Amino acid sequence: MYKGIYIALSGAVTNQSQMDVISHNLANAQTLGYKKEKISFSDFLLSQLNGGPEFSDGRTMSTLSGSVTDLSSGNLIRTGNPLDVALDGPGFLSLEGGQYTRRGDLTLSPDRYLVTQTGRKVLGSSGPIQLPQGKVEIGTDGGISVDGVQVDKIKVVDFKDPGSLSRAGEYFVTTDAGTPSKAGVKQGYLEASNVDVIGEMVGMITALREYETFEKAVHAFDDSMGKVTNDLAKI
């Protein structure tokens, strides 16, 4: 019977982890360029814990096997700001320090480097992009022109194995050098978060109900064991 508690408890713990991920996604539903997280679970037999015989009667426990980032594109929002860029297709803006992002609300530093909102420099053909005074135009290939003269080109890269990307704060990092991306660059647009708020809310409600079910099961097993213990004491 005590094994039943472990099975129910493992289900409650995994549901709690799922709710934590969903809460984080919902908190970033309005974050530009944010990519939602998804978690996966795996089951294993109790016999794998205690070395006993294997059963085919569902005596399995659940555990969190990992999380993955959903890199699907978010909706594009037109802003008209000449320093706002969105990527139309798979790829990432390259930043100094080996970091990457899909968030394109760029700005100029005091020394006129093209930077993210946190001050991370955007990379071009040969390093950080520095712009002279003038009217900025950005082509679909990422080429940047000032007063009609091209001065640099935004470095946009893609990765054969998107799973190699890991989060580092609001950016992504990877040991993969990447290859030039075929994504189009749209000036005056921003990419919204790819979080489906309604879908995440439904997922949270489902996870909460499952958690409550497992919690009740744990209490039921605990009450049963308490009765067994008390009855044995009377014999």
C-alpha positions as CSV (number, residue, x, y, z in Angstrom):
1,M,0.0,0.0,0.0
2,Y,2.8,2.4,0.8
3,K,3.9,2.1,-2.8
4,G,0.6,3.6,-3.8
5,I,1.5,6.7,-1.9
6,Y,4.7,7.1,-3.8
7,I,2.9,6.7,-7.1
8,A,0.3,9.3,-6.2
9,L,3.0,11.6,-4.8
10,S,5.1,11.4,-8.0
11,G,2.0,12.4,-10.0
12,A,1.4,15.4,-7.7
13,V,5.0,16.5,-7.9
14,T,5.1,16.4,-11.7
15,N,1.8,18.3,-11.9
16,Q,3.3,21.0,-9.6
17,S,6.3,21.3,-12.0
18,Q,3.9,21.6,-14.9
19,M,2.0,24.4,-13.2
20,D,5.3,26.2,-12.4
21,V,6.2,26.2,-16.1
22,I,2.8,27.3,-17.2
23,S,2.9,30.2,-14.7
24,H,6.2,31.3,-16.1
25,N,4.8,31.2,-19.6
26,L,1.8,33.3,-18.6
27,A,4.0,35.8,-16.8
28,N,5.8,36.3,-20.1
29,A,2.8,36.4,-22.4
30,Q,3.5,40.1,-23.2
31,T,7.2,39.8,-23.4
32,L,8.5,40.5,-26.9
33,G,10.1,37.6,-28.7
34,Y,9.5,35.2,-25.7
35,K,9.4,31.5,-26.5
36,K,7.3,29.3,-24.3
37,E,8.6,26.3,-22.4
38,K,7.1,22.9,-22.5
39,I,7.9,20.0,-20.1
40,S,7.8,16.3,-20.7
41,F,7.4,13.4,-18.3
42,S,8.5,9.8,-18.2
43,D,7.4,6.8,-16.3
44,F,9.5,4.1,-14.6
45,L,8.6,0.9,-12.8
46,L,8.8,0.7,-9.1
47,S,10.9,-2.4,-9.5
48,Q,13.6,-0.2,-11.0
49,L,13.8,1.5,-7.6
50,N,13.8,-1.6,-5.3
51,G,15.2,-4.3,-7.6
52,G,12.1,-6.4,-7.2
53,P,10.1,-8.3,-9.8
54,E,8.4,-6.3,-12.6
55,F,4.7,-6.0,-12.8
56,S,2.4,-5.2,-15.6
57,D,-0.4,-3.8,-13.4
58,G,0.5,-0.1,-13.7
59,R,2.9,0.2,-10.7
60,T,4.7,3.1,-12.3
61,M,5.9,6.4,-11.0
62,S,6.1,9.6,-13.0
63,T,9.0,12.1,-13.1
64,L,10.0,15.2,-15.0
65,S,12.2,14.2,-17.9
66,G,13.1,17.6,-19.2
67,S,11.9,20.8,-20.7
68,V,12.0,22.1,-24.2
69,T,11.6,25.5,-25.8
70,D,8.9,26.0,-28.4
71,L,10.7,28.1,-31.0
72,S,7.6,28.7,-33.2
73,S,7.1,32.3,-34.3
74,G,4.8,34.7,-32.5
75,N,2.6,37.2,-34.3
76,L,4.2,40.3,-35.8
77,I,3.3,43.7,-34.5
78,R,3.7,46.8,-36.7
79,T,5.3,49.7,-34.8
80,G,6.8,51.9,-37.5
81,N,9.9,52.4,-35.4
82,P,12.9,52.3,-37.8
83,L,15.0,50.4,-35.2
84,D,12.4,47.8,-34.5
85,V,13.0,44.5,-36.4
86,A,11.3,41.2,-36.6
87,L,12.4,38.0,-38.2
88,D,10.1,36.4,-40.7
89,G,11.2,32.7,-40.5
90,P,13.6,30.6,-38.3
91,G,16.7,32.4,-37.0
92,F,18.1,34.6,-34.3
93,L,19.7,38.0,-34.1
94,S,23.4,37.6,-33.1
95,L,24.6,39.5,-30.1
96,E,28.0,40.0,-28.5
97,G,29.1,37.4,-26.1
98,G,27.8,34.5,-28.1
99,Q,24.2,35.2,-27.3
100,Y,21.1,35.2,-29.5
101,T,17.6,36.6,-29.4
102,R,14.3,37.0,-31.3
103,R,13.5,40.2,-29.5
104,G,14.0,43.1,-31.9
105,D,13.1,46.3,-30.1
106,L,16.6,47.7,-30.7
107,T,18.0,51.1,-29.8
108,L,21.2,53.2,-30.1
109,S,23.8,53.5,-27.3
110,P,25.3,56.9,-26.6
111,D,28.2,56.0,-28.9
112,R,25.6,54.9,-31.6
113,Y,26.1,51.2,-31.4
114,L,22.9,49.2,-32.2
115,V,22.0,47.5,-29.0
116,T,19.2,45.6,-27.3
117,Q,17.1,47.1,-24.5
118,T,19.6,45.7,-22.0
119,G,22.6,47.2,-23.8
120,R,23.8,44.1,-25.5
121,K,25.5,45.0,-28.8
122,V,24.0,43.6,-32.1
123,L,26.5,41.9,-34.4
124,G,26.9,42.7,-38.1
125,S,29.2,41.5,-40.8
126,S,32.4,42.1,-38.9
127,G,31.4,42.9,-35.3
128,P,29.2,45.2,-33.3
129,I,27.1,47.5,-35.6
130,Q,27.8,51.3,-35.2
131,L,25.7,53.7,-37.1
132,P,26.4,57.3,-38.3
133,Q,23.9,60.0,-38.0
134,G,21.1,59.9,-40.6
135,K,18.0,58.1,-41.7
136,V,18.2,54.4,-41.0
137,E,16.7,51.8,-43.4
138,I,16.9,48.1,-42.9
139,G,16.3,45.7,-45.9
140,T,14.7,42.3,-45.8
141,D,18.2,40.8,-46.0
142,G,19.3,42.6,-42.9
143,G,21.3,45.2,-44.7
144,I,21.4,48.6,-42.9
145,S,21.6,51.8,-44.9
146,V,22.0,55.3,-43.5
147,D,21.0,58.1,-45.9
148,G,21.0,55.6,-48.7
149,V,24.5,54.2,-48.1
150,Q,24.8,50.6,-46.8
151,V,27.0,50.6,-43.7
152,D,26.5,47.1,-42.4
153,K,24.3,44.0,-42.3
154,I,22.6,42.4,-39.3
155,K,24.0,38.9,-38.6
156,V,21.1,36.5,-38.5
157,V,21.8,32.9,-37.9
158,D,20.0,29.6,-37.6
159,F,20.9,26.3,-36.0
160,K,20.6,22.7,-37.4
161,D,19.8,21.5,-33.9
162,P,17.5,24.1,-32.1
163,G,17.7,21.8,-29.1
164,S,21.3,22.9,-28.5
165,L,20.0,26.3,-27.5
166,S,19.6,27.0,-23.8
167,R,18.3,30.0,-22.0
168,A,20.7,32.5,-20.4
169,G,18.3,35.1,-18.8
170,E,16.3,36.6,-21.6
171,Y,18.7,35.4,-24.3
172,F,19.8,32.1,-25.7
173,V,23.3,30.5,-25.8
174,T,24.7,27.5,-27.7
175,T,28.1,26.0,-28.6
176,D,26.8,25.7,-32.2
177,A,28.3,28.4,-34.4
178,G,25.2,28.5,-36.5
179,T,24.7,29.1,-40.2
180,P,23.4,32.2,-42.1
181,S,19.6,32.2,-41.8
182,K,17.2,32.7,-44.7
183,A,14.7,34.5,-42.5
184,G,13.5,37.9,-43.8
185,V,14.1,41.0,-41.7
186,K,11.1,43.3,-41.3
187,Q,11.8,46.9,-40.3
188,G,9.2,48.6,-38.2
189,Y,7.8,45.3,-36.8
190,L,8.2,43.4,-33.5
191,E,7.6,39.7,-32.8
192,A,5.1,39.0,-29.9
193,S,5.4,36.2,-27.5
194,N,4.3,32.8,-28.8
195,V,2.4,32.0,-25.6
196,D,-1.2,31.0,-26.2
197,V,-2.8,32.5,-23.1
198,I,-6.1,30.6,-23.4
199,G,-4.3,27.3,-24.1
200,E,-2.0,27.8,-21.1
201,M,-4.9,28.7,-18.8
202,V,-6.7,25.5,-19.9
203,G,-3.5,23.5,-19.2
204,M,-3.2,25.1,-15.8
205,I,-6.7,24.2,-14.8
206,T,-6.2,20.6,-16.0
207,A,-2.9,20.3,-14.1
208,L,-4.5,21.8,-10.9
209,R,-7.4,19.3,-11.1
210,E,-5.0,16.4,-11.6
211,Y,-2.9,17.7,-8.7
212,E,-5.9,17.7,-6.4
213,T,-6.8,14.2,-7.5
214,F,-3.3,12.9,-6.6
215,E,-3.4,14.8,-3.3
216,K,-6.7,13.1,-2.4
217,A,-5.2,9.8,-3.3
218,V,-2.2,10.4,-1.0
219,H,-4.6,11.3,1.9
220,A,-6.7,8.2,1.2
221,F,-3.6,5.9,1.3
222,D,-2.5,7.6,4.5
223,D,-5.8,7.1,6.1
224,S,-5.9,3.4,5.1
225,M,-2.4,2.8,6.5
226,G,-3.5,4.6,9.7
227,K,-6.5,2.3,10.1
228,V,-4.4,-0.8,9.4
229,T,-1.9,0.2,12.0
230,N,-4.5,0.9,14.6
231,D,-6.3,-2.4,13.9
232,L,-3.1,-4.4,14.2
233,A,-2.4,-2.8,17.5
234,K,-5.7,-4.1,18.8
235,I,-4.9,-7.7,17.8
